[in-house]
Amino acid sequence: MKLWVFLSVLAIAALTFPSCQAAPSTPSPIASATANLKVDVKCPEFGESFRCSAFALSGDSGQDVTGLAEWSTGNPAIATVSSGGLVSVLAAGEVSIRASYKGVSGFAIVSVSPGQGLSGTSRNLDGVILSLEGPLADVLMEILTGPNAGRQTTTSSNGRFFMGNLLDSTFSIRLSKPGYVTAVYTWTIPGGQDRTATLTAAR
């Protein structure tokens, strides 16, 4: 059983459901196009520039949508952002830089200071756990060490998980599920776009 982990921002797609009395309808083009869409916002981690990028991810494919996304910040008094992802810093502090594409939004939290560029301050961890039979539900994921110690989540019925606002660090994470051998891995955030771990069924 393999675990694919993506360090990215939370992408929220609005889903609509027909009522029980209503006749089945054809999904709207936007709903169909965004059902599996995520928006990943990347901002400089070491203060080398003031420009962020946005990527639309769906399955195994991705597209740079920096120039197509709608940009905003969580606090315009601290920073604003242009249509091309260029951040203008007005005051020192932390602020979220947001991008929306086809109704799906993603964000990155950065520390800003006038004249000194951007610096990432936290990360979100999300992804999916798959078994040979498909998505693996009810896998408990626990962060054991570092500043994020004590954080945990359980995969949903479709194998997905999410942990938000994790501080940059090196930490141990434990993956466990009844009937499988518990696995412990050491990961670093930031440290790459994806990671793979393996859960082995108990004999």
C-alpha positions in Angstrom: 0.0 0.0 0.0 1.5 3.3 -1.0 1.0 6.7 0.4 1.3 9.8 -1.9 1.8 13.0 0.1 1.6 16.5 -1.5 2.7 19.6 0.4 0.4 22.1 -0.9 -2.4 24.4 0.0 -6.0 23.5 0.7 -8.2 23.5 -2.5 -11.9 23.9 -1.8 -14.3 23.0 -4.6 -18.0 23.9 -4.3 -20.1 20.8 -4.9 -23.8 20.8 -5.5 -26.2 17.9 -4.9 -29.7 17.5 -6.5 -32.6 17.2 -4.1 -34.3 13.8 -3.8 -37.4 15.1 -5.6 -35.6 16.7 -8.5 -34.9 14.9 -11.7 -31.2 14.0 -12.4 -29.5 16.9 -14.1 -26.3 17.2 -16.1 -23.4 18.5 -14.0 -22.4 22.1 -14.9 -19.2 22.4 -16.9 -17.5 24.1 -13.9 -18.5 21.4 -11.5 -17.3 18.7 -13.9 -14.0 20.5 -14.5 -13.3 21.2 -10.9 -14.4 18.0 -9.2 -10.8 16.8 -8.8 -9.1 20.2 -9.2 -6.7 21.7 -6.6 -4.9 25.0 -6.7 -1.3 25.0 -5.3 0.2 28.4 -4.4 3.9 28.7 -4.3 5.7 31.7 -2.7 9.5 32.1 -2.2 10.7 30.4 0.9 14.0 32.2 1.4 13.2 35.9 0.6 14.6 35.9 -2.9 11.6 37.7 -4.5 8.1 39.0 -4.1 6.4 36.9 -6.8 4.1 33.9 -6.1 2.9 31.3 -8.6 -0.3 29.3 -8.9 -0.6 25.8 -10.3 -3.9 23.9 -11.1 -3.5 20.2 -10.3 -5.9 17.5 -11.5 -4.8 13.8 -11.2 -1.4 13.4 -12.7 -1.5 16.6 -14.7 -0.8 20.2 -13.8 -0.9 23.7 -15.3 0.7 27.0 -14.4 -2.3 29.3 -14.0 -0.4 32.3 -12.4 -1.7 34.7 -15.0 -5.2 33.2 -15.1 -5.9 33.1 -11.4 -7.7 35.7 -9.3 -5.3 36.9 -6.6 -6.0 38.4 -3.2 -4.4 38.6 0.3 -5.9 37.9 3.7 -4.9 41.4 4.9 -4.5 44.2 2.4 -3.1 46.4 5.1 0.0 44.2 5.2 0.3 43.2 1.5 -1.5 43.4 -1.8 -1.0 41.1 -4.8 -1.3 41.8 -8.5 -3.0 39.8 -11.2 0.4 38.2 -12.0 1.1 37.1 -8.4 3.5 40.0 -7.6 3.2 40.9 -3.9 3.5 44.5 -2.7 4.5 44.6 1.0 3.0 47.5 3.0 3.9 46.4 6.5 5.8 43.7 8.4 3.7 40.7 9.4 2.2 37.4 8.3 -0.4 37.2 5.5 -2.1 34.6 3.4 -1.6 35.0 -0.4 -4.6 33.5 -2.2 -5.3 32.4 -5.8 -8.6 31.3 -7.2 -9.0 29.4 -10.5 -12.3 28.0 -11.8 -13.9 28.5 -8.4 -11.2 26.6 -6.6 -8.9 28.4 -4.2 -5.5 27.8 -2.6 -3.3 29.8 -0.4 0.2 30.1 1.1 1.0 31.8 4.4 4.1 34.0 4.2 6.0 36.3 6.5 6.6 39.7 4.8 8.8 42.7 5.5 9.2 45.8 3.3 12.3 45.5 1.1 13.2 42.0 2.3 11.0 39.6 0.2 8.7 36.8 1.3 9.4 33.9 3.6 7.1 30.9 4.0 6.0 30.3 7.6 3.7 27.3 7.4 2.6 24.4 5.2 -0.4 22.3 4.6 -0.1 18.5 4.2 -2.7 16.7 2.1 -2.9 13.7 -0.2 -4.3 10.2 -0.5 -3.4 6.8 0.7 -3.9 3.9 -1.8 -3.9 0.2 -1.3 -3.8 -2.4 -4.1 -7.6 -2.5 -3.9 -8.0 1.3 -4.1 -8.2 4.2 -1.6 -7.4 3.1 2.0 -9.7 4.7 4.6 -9.3 5.0 8.4 -5.5 5.3 8.4 -4.4 7.2 11.4 -1.6 9.7 10.8 0.2 11.1 13.9 3.0 13.7 14.0 5.3 12.5 16.9 8.1 15.1 17.1 9.0 18.7 16.4 6.8 21.8 16.8 3.8 20.0 15.1 3.9 17.1 17.6 0.4 16.0 18.6 -1.2 16.8 15.3 -3.1 13.9 13.8 -5.7 13.1 11.2 -7.5 10.0 9.7 -8.0 9.3 6.1 -11.6 9.6 4.8 -13.6 7.1 2.9 -11.9 8.1 -0.3 -8.4 7.7 1.2 -7.8 11.5 1.5 -6.2 13.4 4.4 -5.4 17.0 5.3 -3.4 18.7 8.0 -3.3 22.5 7.9 -0.9 25.2 9.1 2.1 23.0 9.9 5.3 24.8 10.9 8.5 24.3 8.9 10.4 21.5 10.6 11.8 18.0 10.5 9.4 15.6 12.2 8.4 11.9 12.6 5.0 10.8 11.4 3.4 7.5 12.3 1.0 5.7 10.0 -1.2 3.0 11.5 -4.3 1.0 10.7 -5.6 -2.3 12.2 -4.4 -5.2 10.1 -1.3 -3.3 8.8 2.2 -3.0 10.2 2.7 0.5 11.8 5.2 2.6 9.9 7.2 5.6 11.2 8.9 8.0 8.8 11.0 11.1 9.2 10.0 14.0 6.9 11.1 17.6 6.5 8.8 20.6 5.6 9.8 22.1 3.2 11.6 19.4 1.5 10.1 18.6 -1.9 6.8 18.3 -3.5 5.8 14.7 -2.8 6.8 11.7 -0.8 6.0 8.1 -0.9 5.6 5.8 2.1 4.5 2.1 2.3 2.1 0.3 4.6 2.4 -3.5 4.7 -0.5 -5.8 5.5 0.1 -7.8 8.7 0.5 -11.5 8.2 
